[in-house]
Amino acid sequence: MTQCPITYLMGLAWEHKGQMDHARENLQKTLLLHPDCAEAHDGLGRVLWKIGDRVSAVSEFDKALALAPDSVDTHYDRGLAAFQSQQMDRAIKEFRDAIALKPDYVDARLNLGLALLQNGNSLTAAQESREAVNLRPEFAEGHVDLGLALLRSVDCRQAIDEFREGLRLEASNPATHSRACP
């Protein structure tokens, strides 16, 4: 987007500050004035998701994708929504679309790996997680996700090595020490 309406920017600022009501209000104002602003639809989708209005959030993501089908961020956000709704096929599609547009998108690769793992495809999940680790070797959660995929594919020795690397990289981060089991 070359011109960012101030209300859109304010909406983003409120979202980052955690003030979702103000964020929603500003993003809705933006869309009243600029209904074709894909970024505002995506931002409103994120805010609506965070406040629990998942149906409206998905609708906003879909509007954003209709307006800007090459939006890496919107594909990623739509993928997260699908993942959190246990719609793994849709999550996989959206994360793959984001990666096709931005091959070095580490978070999309990690989430793709988790979605593949949830779908029972541990070998492909391990490949995506390994690619994410190759792109960002210092990212502890990437090693943990790779370890989970390797564990599911019954490569326990390598899984242990990845878990150790994750612990080494972020020994003080509790998120690294405890993860939901897919």
KACOR-V95008 format. One record per backbone hydrogen bond with DSSP energy under -1.0 kcal/mol. CO is the residue of the C=O (numbers start at 0). NH is the residue of the N-H. Records with the same first field share a line. If there is no record, write none. Layout:
BEGIN
CO->NH, NH
END
This chain:
BEGIN
4->8
5->9
6->10
7->11
8->12
9->13
10->14
11->15
12->16
13->18
14->17
17->19
18->22
19->23
20->24
21->25
22->26
23->27
24->28
25->29
26->30
27->31
28->32
29->33
33->36
35->37
36->40
37->41
38->42
39->43
40->44
41->45
42->46
43->47
44->48
45->49
46->50
47->52
48->51
51->53
52->56
53->57
54->58
55->59
56->60
57->61
58->62
59->63
60->64
61->65
62->66
63->67
67->70
70->74
71->75
72->76
73->77
74->78
75->79
76->80
77->81
78->82
79->83
80->84
81->86
82->85
86->90
87->91
88->92
89->93
90->94
91->95
92->96
93->97
94->98
95->99
96->100
97->101
101->104
103->105
104->108
105->109
106->110
107->111
108->112
109->113
110->114
111->115
112->116
113->117
114->118
115->120
116->119
120->124
121->125
122->126
123->127
124->128
125->129
126->130
127->131
128->132
129->133
130->134
131->135
135->138
138->142
139->143
140->144
141->145
142->146
143->147
144->148
145->149
146->150
147->151
148->152
149->154
150->153
154->158
155->159
156->160
157->161
158->162
159->163
160->164
161->165
162->166
163->167
164->168
165->169
169->172
172->175
173->177
END
